[in-house]
Amino acid sequence: MIKSKLPKFKRTISTQPAAVVSREQVCLSLIARLQALRQSMHDREAAMEVELSRVSEKYQDSARNLIHYLALRVHDIRPLQEQLSWLGLSSLGRSESHVLANLDKVLGILHCLTGQDWLDKSAEEPAGSVSSRRLLEGHSTDLLGTYPPGRPVRIMVTLPSSAATDYSVVRELVEAGMDIARINCAHDDAVAWKAMAANVRHAAKAVQRQVRILMDLGGPKIRTGEVAPRPPVLRMRPQRDEYGRPYKPYRLGLKSNSAPNGMPDADGCIAVEGKWLSHLEVGSQIDFADARGAKRHLLVVQCVALGAIAESVQTAYLTPDTLLTIHGADGKKWRSTLAGQIENLPGTLHLHMGDVIRVTRDGLGQAAVVVDEGDSIAIKEPAHIACTLPQVLDQVRKGERMWFDDGKIGGVIRKVADDWLEVEITQARDGGEKLIGDKGINFPDSELDLPALTDKDLADLDAVAREADMVGLSFVQQASDVYLLREHLDRLGRSDIGVVLKIETLKGFENLPELMLAAMSGGCAGVMIARGDLAVECGYERLAEVQEEILWCAEAAHMPVIWATQVLETLAKTGVPSRAEISDAGLGVRAECVMLNKGPYITDAIRTLDDILRRMGSHQEKKRSLLRALRSWSGKERVERNDYVDG
């Protein structure tokens, strides 16, 4: 387990040793301390003999190096770093991938500086500076496939539901640069997943490129239950300029009850009686009193095969009880009909700082029940919403924190009853936040005992075994979770399938080394930094630190990393990236794969990420700066903008 706050080495020599002791004394002191570090690595390896015995042969060297790294990072080695730097020696700061070999090189040089003999100990070292890179590259290729020419990082993309029925959607993603397709088993079903996988394989064959498939198990994701829908209301609101004048009227489609839903070129659509509809013509005026009692008018501007389109320059609210009336030429009422097929609005709870909400075992969520007491309004019954995994109500305590919707709403548990938790909202925007169904719930302070594989996951594994190249183990927390998944994959005849450890909880992060060693018991494995839930669990202020520690630990294990969640999300959703997410995407070169989520502009996001990774890939490898020649200030002729190659 990697600790964020490490115990300090006792500093026996000044950080500026020349002023106090001789160079030789400094070297002798460093030799003694480095020898002690070296012994601690061997001791840690011996103590973990049982864990190592379960690691497959191909991962033995990587597992040993991981154990050595853990032994190294128990100590605060900053004083050693300072003294080694003073001597002009390479520090231990980039030794993750070959810990013992790096330590031995430093010891060898120190022995030479002090005139002592040094025996070559490379036979004891699990990995060197060159062999460690080969190990990482091999493990990455086994899991993720080969990376494309010129880009050292793969791109993974979450497939939308439409990828099951529209081949062109998948083809566009593959042509844009998708190397791995992610199928989220929390959505759709086995039939859709099979169709998605078939489309991926078809598209990959068409472009003559390998594209692998990751299928993510849903896992024990805790979510909000359904909220009772609000009454059906259609809001018609024209667009207005800064003076409040309408410059674009609201276009309402009017169709018969038997016609298909929707209407092209309309902002909204309702159903009316066919006989009433037949009397409409261009220029007809439709009068009505909306849901607030306001008198409003619609002007028919177009008659089409499906019905008619009418425009409004006033904001209005239609309900199924709204009576629409056509007036004759003499101004008298002619014919009337009711607005129909207006859908219920999705259920929403509006929560503010200081509000109380009850989290229940089951039932539809409901807004708070209030009563008017004259001078004030009292809450008769607080708002409530169900939890999809009710067993967690038995495992939490008063005073523990609770987060909703990826940390947008925060609260503290104030009371624990048999069938509900009472939560005080302690974090929300000034105007309040809306909470709907199927949103994530996190308990960062609670010790939850949840199965890594739910009944649904076990059922989904049949489809995973047939279609996937790798499987994502969501919300993994302990080594037994990984061994259990491996057992089920062996039972299904897919012991070869890659396992991706999705680090989404604080407990999963704290147990990361144990999880990695368990994953090394099979064919190939990797780590996904699932930054969404992880940020909520560990706190946004700690996310950068946690990311770094996961990257270091994975490099020590020569295990590929998938950098995931909200990468170029604004670009994928709106078509315009933020400056911060461009910088964030550039850091993805530290990983072996970067994951993008679906969105209407996803192909633009793929191409942008491809460009960023190609540029950054020639500058950075893990923690190591490659020191490619910089031409920006050389005074020579400027290079082309798309030139990523030296020479």
Phi and psi in degrees as a GROMACS rama.xvg file:
@    title "Ramachandran Plot"
@    xaxis  label "Phi"
@    yaxis  label "Psi"
@TYPE xy
-87.9107  127.072  ILE-2
-96.1502  142.385  LYS-3
-76.1539  -35.8045  SER-4
-108.063  114.345  LYS-5
-103.133  146.92  LEU-6
-64.7365  147.008  PRO-7
-86.8008  139.41  LYS-8
-65.7539  140.909  PHE-9
-72.9303  121.361  LYS-10
-87.259  111.798  ARG-11
-101.277  -14.5192  THR-12
-129.111  144.401  ILE-13
-59.0109  150.525  SER-14
-70.1412  -10.4263  THR-15
-121.085  72.5439  GLN-16
-64.0947  -22.7417  PRO-17
-61.7915  -28.0889  ALA-18
-78.3677  -13.536  ALA-19
-121.78  -47.8364  VAL-20
-130.814  169.866  VAL-21
-79.0654  164.2  SER-22
-60.4069  -39.582  ARG-23
-64.3019  -40.2913  GLU-24
-63.6235  -39.6248  GLN-25
-60.7712  -46.1047  VAL-26
-60.7223  -43.1599  CYS-27
-64.646  -40.344  LEU-28
-63.682  -41.9777  SER-29
-64.3044  -40.3145  LEU-30
-59.3473  -44.0641  ILE-31
-62.2905  -44.2499  ALA-32
-72.0596  -35.9447  ARG-33
-70.3945  -34.6061  LEU-34
-63.6436  -38.576  GLN-35
-65.0964  -39.9255  ALA-36
-62.1948  -43.3889  LEU-37
-60.6779  -42.128  ARG-38
-65.4973  -36.9152  GLN-39
-64.7431  -30.4263  SER-40
-67.0807  -44.5972  MET-41
-65.1218  -38.4512  HIS-42
-63.7679  -42.768  ASP-43
-64.3514  -39.1531  ARG-44
-63.6521  -43.1838  GLU-45
-64.9237  -37.7317  ALA-46
-68.3407  -21.7689  ALA-47
-107.244  32.0983  MET-48
-60.7577  -38.5353  GLU-49
-65.0252  -46.0976  VAL-50
-62.6904  -40.4851  GLU-51
-65.2675  -31.66  LEU-52
-65.9672  -20.646  SER-53
-91.4861  -7.60303  ARG-54
-80.1812  137.813  VAL-55
-66.4518  160.499  SER-56
-60.3222  -38.8597  GLU-57
-67.101  -19.5735  LYS-58
-106.562  3.6556  TYR-59
-58.6897  -47.8372  GLN-60
-63.7924  -40.2706  ASP-61
-66.2561  -40.1148  SER-62
-64.5889  -41.3995  ALA-63
-63.8947  -42.5521  ARG-64
-63.73  -38.1441  ASN-65
-60.3894  -43.4019  LEU-66
-64.1499  -39.7145  ILE-67
-64.2099  -39.1473  HIS-68
-64.2604  -41.5563  TYR-69
-62.0618  -38.9327  LEU-70
-66.0422  -39.1106  ALA-71
-63.875  -43.1905  LEU-72
-83.0282  2.95337  ARG-73
-67.5849  -25.8351  VAL-74
-103.809  156.043  HIS-75
-88.2021  107.304  ASP-76
-99.1761  14.9179  ILE-77
-60.2588  -41.7808  ARG-78
-59.9446  -39.1772  PRO-79
-63.6905  -42.0727  LEU-80
-58.3027  -44.1636  GLN-81
-63.5767  -42.552  GLU-82
-72.0574  -38.0817  GLN-83
-63.911  -38.9798  LEU-84
-64.5053  -39.7243  SER-85
-61.3912  -33.5849  TRP-86
-81.3494  -6.86042  LEU-87
79.7943  20.1816  GLY-88
-97.7115  154.699  LEU-89
-63.1346  134.322  SER-90
-82.9806  -177.133  SER-91
-94.1009  10.8257  LEU-92
-72.1148  -16.6237  GLY-93
-125.955  39.7206  ARG-94
-98.9042  7.705  SER-95
-50.3603  -46.4403  GLU-96
-78.3554  -16.1043  SER-97
-151.3  67.6797  HIS-98
-62.6361  -54.8267  VAL-99
-67.5016  -39.1633  LEU-100
-63.5603  -41.3981  ALA-101
-65.4669  -42.6516  ASN-102
-61.7817  -42.3716  LEU-103
-66.2324  -35.8975  ASP-104
-62.5494  -42.6844  LYS-105
-65.0212  -43.0315  VAL-106
-62.1007  -40.3724  LEU-107
-61.1094  -43.4226  GLY-108
-65.7373  -41.5484  ILE-109
-63.014  -38.1144  LEU-110
-63.7109  -40.9725  HIS-111
-64.0285  -40.1621  CYS-112
-64.7604  -27.5693  LEU-113
-102.3  7.7176  THR-114
74.6085  22.1491  GLY-115
-101.676  152.813  GLN-116
-74.3235  146.784  ASP-117
-132.566  120.863  TRP-118
-84.6638  137.139  LEU-119
-64.8483  122.535  ASP-120
-116.284  23.1616  LYS-121
-61.4984  -24.29  SER-122
-64.9186  -24.7149  ALA-123
-84.7888  -13.5075  GLU-124
-87.8764  125.671  GLU-125
-69.8998  -27.1641  PRO-126
-155.225  144.301  ALA-127
-108.135  -176.352  GLY-128
-65.1952  -30.6421  SER-129
-89.203  -47.3809  VAL-130
-64.9525  -29.9684  SER-131
-65.269  -36.1294  SER-132
-67.0816  -39.6759  ARG-133
-63.6276  -38.408  ARG-134
-63.6702  -46.0894  LEU-135
-63.4556  -44.178  LEU-136
-62.357  -41.8953  GLU-137
-64.4385  -46.1481  GLY-138
-65.3562  -36.5351  HIS-139
-66.8912  -42.9464  SER-140
-65.8125  -39.5433  THR-141
-58.9119  -39.8186  ASP-142
-87.654  -49.9728  LEU-143
-103.146  -8.75238  LEU-144
86.2329  175.819  GLY-145
-73.1401  149.142  THR-146
-85.9883  154.459  TYR-147
-70.9353  154.071  PRO-148
-58.1025  131.963  PRO-149
85.9342  -8.88225  GLY-150
-131.293  111.571  ARG-151
-79.8395  2.58401  PRO-152
-126.357  134.564  VAL-153
-78.8  159.32  ARG-154
-117.356  124.349  ILE-155
-107.366  141.742  MET-156
-132.634  133.759  VAL-157
-75.3476  126.542  THR-158
-78.3522  137.22  LEU-159
-77.58  166.123  PRO-160
-59.2734  -32.2623  SER-161
-64.8657  -15.7233  SER-162
-65.5016  -16.4987  ALA-163
-78.6678  -28.593  ALA-164
-114.324  -14.7502  THR-165
-123.86  101.178  ASP-166
-60.8508  -33.6459  TYR-167
-62.1878  -30.0801  SER-168
-61.2852  -46.3425  VAL-169
-69.958  -40.482  VAL-170
-59.9802  -41.892  ARG-171
-62.5062  -40.2517  GLU-172
-65.0968  -42.2656  LEU-173
-67.1511  -43.6252  VAL-174
-65.7176  -30.8385  GLU-175
-73.416  -21.6976  ALA-176
131.349  11.662  GLY-177
-67.7383  126.955  MET-178
-100.811  -27.1945  ASP-179
-137.031  131.239  ILE-180
-99.2753  129.129  ALA-181
-103.784  126.109  ARG-182
-109.154  119.506  ILE-183
-89.3695  110.087  ASN-184
-74.6504  -1.98686  CYS-185
-75.6874  -11.9161  ALA-186
-127.289  159.962  HIS-187
63.0835  -157.279  ASP-188
-147.025  -179.408  ASP-189
-61.9159  -34.5362  ALA-190
-64.614  -44.707  VAL-191
-66.0646  -40.1203  ALA-192
-62.705  -41.0936  TRP-193
-62.172  -42.2451  LYS-194
-65.8235  -40.254  ALA-195
-60.4922  -47.6525  MET-196
-61.8615  -39.7885  ALA-197
-64.1793  -40.8961  ALA-198
-65.9593  -37.1708  ASN-199
-63.6387  -46.8284  VAL-200
-64.3555  -38.6935  ARG-201
-63.7107  -46.2408  HIS-202
-65.6037  -40.3925  ALA-203
-62.642  -40.6681  ALA-204
-66.4741  -37.3518  LYS-205
-65.0886  -36.2508  ALA-206
-96.9361  3.43809  VAL-207
56.5167  51.8523  GLN-208
-144.951  146.73  ARG-209
-78.0291  130.179  GLN-210
-132.103  119.468  VAL-211
-92.411  165.374  ARG-212
-123.262  123.548  ILE-213
-105.984  129.486  LEU-214
-113.462  119.317  MET-215
-90.4015  121.437  ASP-216
-70.9377  145.16  LEU-217
-64.3709  -38.8517  GLY-218
69.3428  -179.721  GLY-219
-80.1504  59.2602  PRO-220
-73.1382  124.518  LYS-221
-88.7295  122.861  ILE-222
-132.517  164.556  ARG-223
-76.4887  146.966  THR-224
-79.4447  -178.327  GLY-225
-67.4509  149.528  GLU-226
-110.234  136.977  VAL-227
-53.5799  130.614  ALA-228
-66.1638  151.835  PRO-229
-83.2722  162.159  ARG-230
-57.4598  151.152  PRO-231
-69.4468  120.007  PRO-232
-141.617  133.26  VAL-233
-110.328  115.378  LEU-234
-91.5302  122.433  ARG-235
-103.766  113.486  MET-236
-132.575  114.138  ARG-237
-71.5099  159.345  PRO-238
-84.4301  137.837  GLN-239
-124.58  155.678  ARG-240
-86.1107  -173.721  ASP-241
-66.486  -15.0215  GLU-242
-96.6419  3.45825  TYR-243
85.2741  6.40966  GLY-244
-85.7542  131.723  ARG-245
-70.3797  128.283  PRO-246
-115.144  -12.149  TYR-247
-140.578  108.33  LYS-248
-68.5674  158.528  PRO-249
-77.8102  131.691  TYR-250
-105.323  115.087  ARG-251
-105.125  124.498  LEU-252
-84.0067  134.781  GLY-253
-117.988  117.287  LEU-254
-130.987  165.469  LYS-255
-77.3657  160.988  SER-256
-61.002  -28.5391  ASN-257
-88.4884  -9.68321  SER-258
-77.3708  156.898  ALA-259
-60.8908  156.204  PRO-260
-68.2405  152.298  ASN-261
81.3955  162.348  GLY-262
-156.458  129.712  MET-263
-60.9605  148.3  PRO-264
66.3606  15.7771  ASP-265
-114.668  143.95  ALA-266
-76.9791  -27.9286  ASP-267
-155.461  167.408  GLY-268
-146.145  141.178  CYS-269
-131.469  163.497  ILE-270
-106.902  141.298  ALA-271
-135.954  172.13  VAL-272
-65.1974  136.454  GLU-273
-61.4912  -38.5767  GLY-274
-64.5496  -41.1224  LYS-275
-64.4668  -41.1207  TRP-276
-62.8681  -33.7834  LEU-277
-66.0039  -17.6953  SER-278
-89.112  -3.28218  HIS-279
-79.505  145.514  LEU-280
-146.348  163.272  GLU-281
-58.0877  129.13  VAL-282
100.018  -11.7222  GLY-283
-64.6466  143.417  SER-284
-107.996  132.31  GLN-285
-112.836  123.567  ILE-286
-107.79  149.622  ASP-287
-164.668  160.441  PHE-288
-105.868  121.405  ALA-289
-77.9203  -173.514  ASP-290
-61.2781  -19.5261  ALA-291
-96.8044  -0.803281  ARG-292
88.056  3.13307  GLY-293
-76.884  135.216  ALA-294
-77.6024  127.195  LYS-295
-135.238  165.488  ARG-296
-138.075  148.246  HIS-297
-123.582  141.923  LEU-298
-116.081  122.135  LEU-299
-72.4209  122.955  VAL-300
-114.629  -11.7337  VAL-301
-157.445  134.98  GLN-302
-113.701  124.263  CYS-303
-124.599  176.088  VAL-304
-61.1724  -37.2434  ALA-305
-79.7412  -16.7366  LEU-306
158.422  -120.914  GLY-307
-150.109  161.462  ALA-308
-122.368  127.851  ILE-309
-121.356  148.771  ALA-310
-114.64  148.857  GLU-311
-130.886  136.642  SER-312
-104.663  9.21424  VAL-313
-122.405  144.711  GLN-314
-69.5884  133.385  THR-315
-147.426  156.766  ALA-316
-124.104  118.056  TYR-317
-101.535  141.37  LEU-318
-130.059  169.307  THR-319
-60.9522  -15.2714  PRO-320
-91.7588  -2.04583  ASP-321
-71.9828  127.781  THR-322
-96.4689  119.532  LEU-323
-99.0704  130.314  LEU-324
-127.752  132.186  THR-325
-93.6467  132.985  ILE-326
-99.6895  143.102  HIS-327
-77.5999  178.191  GLY-328
-63.6883  -28.141  ALA-329
-84.2986  2.82067  ASP-330
88.4666  -5.78899  GLY-331
-82.918  155.074  LYS-332
-62.0929  139.685  LYS-333
-115.197  -67.0639  TRP-334
-137.952  148.624  ARG-335
-132.048  154.694  SER-336
-152.692  162.284  THR-337
-94.582  144.286  LEU-338
-68.7592  133.024  ALA-339
-129.483  170.57  GLY-340
55.5159  40.7035  GLN-341
-93.655  120.175  ILE-342
-76.9613  152.159  GLU-343
-63.2369  143.138  ASN-344
-76.3426  145.685  LEU-345
-57.9424  142.942  PRO-346
-67.2829  137.822  GLY-347
-142.271  138.137  THR-348
-108.271  128.101  LEU-349
-99.9042  115.437  HIS-350
-117.332  138.344  LEU-351
-121.663  164.878  HIS-352
-55.6949  132.657  MET-353
91.6413  -15.4386  GLY-354
-66.9213  159.29  ASP-355
-117.161  135.091  VAL-356
-130.563  141.955  ILE-357
-100.722  131.962  ARG-358
-102.239  117.586  VAL-359
-109.177  171.441  THR-360
-76.6611  -32.2457  ARG-361
-158.72  -176.792  ASP-362
95.0594  162.998  GLY-363
-76.2221  139.01  LEU-364
-67.6121  146.016  GLY-365
-138.139  147.831  GLN-366
-70.5813  164.448  ALA-367
-62.889  144.884  ALA-368
-96.1872  120.02  VAL-369
-116.174  152.688  VAL-370
-126.876  143.308  VAL-371
-87.565  117.624  ASP-372
-107.726  30.889  GLU-373
87.3097  -87.9133  GLY-374
-78.8197  -15.9016  ASP-375
-148.952  169.064  SER-376
-113.45  125.6  ILE-377
-106.543  147.459  ALA-378
-88.7829  114.058  ILE-379
-78.1726  -38.7577  LYS-380
-146.234  127.921  GLU-381
-69.8486  162.967  PRO-382
-62.788  151.406  ALA-383
-144.039  154.441  HIS-384
-150.553  146.125  ILE-385
-85.4706  162.976  ALA-386
-113.795  132.603  CYS-387
-70.0915  -19.3303  THR-388
-119.708  82.351  LEU-389
-61.9384  -18.7171  PRO-390
-64.2053  -20.0247  GLN-391
-67.9575  -22.2966  VAL-392
-63.292  -23.534  LEU-393
-86.6926  -6.6752  ASP-394
-115.122  2.5859  GLN-395
-109.383  163.427  VAL-396
-128.653  158.906  ARG-397
-59.1893  137.213  LYS-398
94.8774  -11.7961  GLY-399
-80.9607  151.157  GLU-400
-81.8251  158.713  ARG-401
-146.583  134.205  MET-402
-122.21  143.904  TRP-403
-119.338  148.55  PHE-404
53.938  60.5222  ASP-405
56.1233  35.2532  ASP-406
85.3478  7.10629  GLY-407
-70.4903  -30.7661  LYS-408
-124.362  126.063  ILE-409
-117.496  150.739  GLY-410
-154.661  171.84  GLY-411
-126.835  134.296  VAL-412
-71.9033  119.154  ILE-413
-101.181  -21.924  ARG-414
-153.664  139.777  LYS-415
-119.623  116.574  VAL-416
-112.265  177.537  ALA-417
-62.9177  -39.0472  ASP-418
-115.081  1.52593  ASP-419
-160.173  160.453  TRP-420
-111.833  139.965  LEU-421
-103.261  120.569  GLU-422
-119.543  128.293  VAL-423
-92.4254  127.873  GLU-424
-74.5018  120.264  ILE-425
-114.325  -9.29412  THR-426
-143.208  120.09  GLN-427
-166.189  157.386  ALA-428
-66.1322  161.939  ARG-429
-55.1299  -39.5987  ASP-430
-83.1468  3.01496  GLY-431
91.2745  169.526  GLY-432
-128.431  150.184  GLU-433
-98.3823  132.255  LYS-434
-117.211  125.983  LEU-435
-120.918  -178.972  ILE-436
-74.0404  161.459  GLY-437
64.0437  31.9816  ASP-438
-106.571  147.022  LYS-439
-67.61  147.012  GLY-440
-122.375  134.498  ILE-441
-125.746  142.838  ASN-442
-123.191  79.7747  PHE-443
-65.2689  -23.2403  PRO-444
-95.4519  -7.00165  ASP-445
-97.0341  143.665  SER-446
-91.5752  94.7331  GLU-447
-96.3525  134.937  LEU-448
-109.549  94.3117  ASP-449
-122.35  146.456  LEU-450
-67.5572  137.041  PRO-451
-67.9567  -34.1102  ALA-452
-114.803  114.089  LEU-453
-79.3264  171.433  THR-454
-58.9924  -38.0861  ASP-455
-65.2926  -41.0169  LYS-456
-60.0574  -43.6546  ASP-457
-62.7701  -38.1329  LEU-458
-68.794  -38.295  ALA-459
-69.3546  -23.2744  ASP-460
-61.115  -27.1567  LEU-461
-60.5462  -45.6379  ASP-462
-68.9241  -38.7569  ALA-463
-60.0429  -44.9902  VAL-464
-62.568  -30.0032  ALA-465
-81.6031  -33.6142  ARG-466
-111.582  -27.5364  GLU-467
-95.0397  154.441  ALA-468
-93.3933  -24.1403  ASP-469
-152.048  157.044  MET-470
-124.968  135.815  VAL-471
-93.3842  122.653  GLY-472
-93.9142  100.652  LEU-473
-77.6438  143.952  SER-474
54.8261  35.0174  PHE-475
-67.1099  138.19  VAL-476
-129.856  -26.2907  GLN-477
-144.524  159.98  GLN-478
-58.4038  -35.0768  ALA-479
-61.1785  -28.6306  SER-480
-62.0439  -41.7506  ASP-481
-69.5727  -44.9902  VAL-482
-61.7098  -37.0323  TYR-483
-64.2583  -43.1075  LEU-484
-62.6425  -43.5221  LEU-485
-59.3538  -39.7222  ARG-486
-61.259  -43.9147  GLU-487
-68.1427  -36.7635  HIS-488
-66.6922  -39.0743  LEU-489
-61.5288  -41.8144  ASP-490
-61.5743  -34.4395  ARG-491
-87.4113  4.54811  LEU-492
76.1677  22.4585  GLY-493
-124.304  52.2248  ARG-494
-67.39  -15.08  SER-495
-82.269  -14.118  ASP-496
-67.8632  140.338  ILE-497
-75.1552  147.101  GLY-498
-114.959  126.189  VAL-499
-107.914  119.096  VAL-500
-81.9803  112.125  LEU-501
-90.0498  107.858  LYS-502
-88.0162  102.239  ILE-503
-124.59  -9.53651  GLU-504
-125.441  159.974  THR-505
-63.3435  -38.0561  LEU-506
-66.7604  -38.8673  LYS-507
-62.6543  -40.105  GLY-508
-64.8103  -45.1157  PHE-509
-64.2955  -29.7016  GLU-510
-99.961  16.3088  ASN-511
-55.1465  -47.2755  LEU-512
-58.3647  -42.4843  PRO-513
-63.7059  -38.7938  GLU-514
-64.0305  -41.2884  LEU-515
-64.0615  -44.9307  MET-516
-61.585  -37.7776  LEU-517
-66.6183  -39.9761  ALA-518
-65.6666  -28.1697  ALA-519
-73.6118  -2.01854  MET-520
-75.7439  -13.5492  SER-521
-111.327  -159.555  GLY-522
-70.4389  -61.733  GLY-523
-145.794  152.989  CYS-524
-153.755  161.97  ALA-525
-155.399  176.73  GLY-526
-124.211  136.01  VAL-527
-111.695  125.569  MET-528
-87.0539  94.9065  ILE-529
-86.4587  88.0153  ALA-530
-71.7162  -15.7166  ARG-531
-64.5537  -68.9246  GLY-532
-65.9939  -33.8127  ASP-533
-63.2734  -39.0057  LEU-534
-63.7471  -39.2769  ALA-535
-67.747  -40.2818  VAL-536
-69.1895  -45.0092  GLU-537
-96.0736  -12.0086  CYS-538
97.376  133.76  GLY-539
-60.4619  -32.1398  TYR-540
-68.6119  -19.1457  GLU-541
-100.63  -6.31199  ARG-542
-60.0154  -43.6274  LEU-543
-60.118  -42.8569  ALA-544
-64.3319  -43.9465  GLU-545
-63.9199  -42.503  VAL-546
-55.6615  -46.9529  GLN-547
-60.6904  -44.7299  GLU-548
-64.9866  -36.8184  GLU-549
-65.1899  -42.9035  ILE-550
-61.4319  -43.0449  LEU-551
-63.6181  -45.8901  TRP-552
-63.8562  -41.3126  CYS-553
-66.7582  -37.2585  ALA-554
-66.014  -37.1762  GLU-555
-64.0091  -31.2735  ALA-556
-90.1775  1.45273  ALA-557
52.6727  42.7024  HIS-558
-113.502  130.269  MET-559
-65.6549  148.23  PRO-560
-117.849  138.588  VAL-561
-108.205  119.807  ILE-562
-90.2184  113.837  TRP-563
-133.725  165.168  ALA-564
81.1983  116.444  THR-565
64.1288  23.1276  GLN-566
-75.1327  121.728  VAL-567
50.5568  35.3719  LEU-568
-66.0042  -40.8854  GLU-569
-62.9856  -40.3121  THR-570
-63.3491  -45.6431  LEU-571
-63.7021  -31.8526  ALA-572
-91.1974  -34.7622  LYS-573
-117.074  -15.536  THR-574
90.394  -5.81227  GLY-575
-127.541  119.069  VAL-576
-81.1155  158.705  PRO-577
-91.4635  157.237  SER-578
-62.3155  -39.3084  ARG-579
-63.3925  -41.2002  ALA-580
-74.8173  -23.0701  GLU-581
-66.2708  -43.8447  ILE-582
-64.0392  -40.4051  SER-583
-61.723  -43.029  ASP-584
-62.6673  -34.9664  ALA-585
-62.0137  -31.6825  GLY-586
-70.6506  -16.4621  LEU-587
-61.6667  -15.9158  GLY-588
-64.707  -15.7569  VAL-589
-70.8827  -18.4518  ARG-590
-101.896  175.344  ALA-591
-95.5598  -12.7776  GLU-592
-154.724  143.207  CYS-593
-121.287  134.128  VAL-594
-105.381  134.372  MET-595
-110.905  145.358  LEU-596
-95.2824  163.416  ASN-597
-68.9685  159.178  LYS-598
177.06  163.247  GLY-599
-63.3271  -21.2859  PRO-600
-114.664  34.7956  TYR-601
-65.6311  -35.2114  ILE-602
-66.2481  -35.9416  THR-603
-63.2981  -40.1556  ASP-604
-64.4917  -39.7895  ALA-605
-62.7403  -47.2444  ILE-606
-64.7778  -39.1743  ARG-607
-65.061  -44.5364  THR-608
-63.6146  -40.8916  LEU-609
-57.4146  -44.6375  ASP-610
-64.2783  -44.6347  ASP-611
-62.4386  -45.2408  ILE-612
-69.3392  -33.7251  LEU-613
-65.5619  -41.8165  ARG-614
-66.9692  -48.839  ARG-615
-72.4337  -25.828  MET-616
-63.8176  -23.5644  GLY-617
-87.2277  -4.43004  SER-618
-108.483  -30.591  HIS-619
-136.331  138.439  GLN-620
-136.922  112.013  GLU-621
52.7007  -124.877  LYS-622
-88.4468  -4.13453  LYS-623
-93.9792  123.805  ARG-624
-78.3575  130.681  SER-625
-83.1959  -14.6214  LEU-626
57.4586  44.6501  LEU-627
-61.4839  149.279  ARG-628
-59.8959  130.003  ALA-629
-95.0491  128.367  LEU-630
-104.54  -7.93009  ARG-631
-59.5983  -34.7826  SER-632
-120.496  19.6805  TRP-633
-78.6741  -15.9748  SER-634
82.7414  -4.85528  GLY-635
-85.0184  176.604  LYS-636
-60.3282  135.9  GLU-637
-62.8374  140.883  ARG-638
-81.1319  163.693  VAL-639
-65.7233  150.683  GLU-640
-62.8738  -30.0455  ARG-641
-98.1418  15.2036  ASN-642
-88.9412  110.063  ASP-643
-104.15  -2.64928  TYR-644
-110.14  139.676  VAL-645
-68.6427  165.181  ASP-646
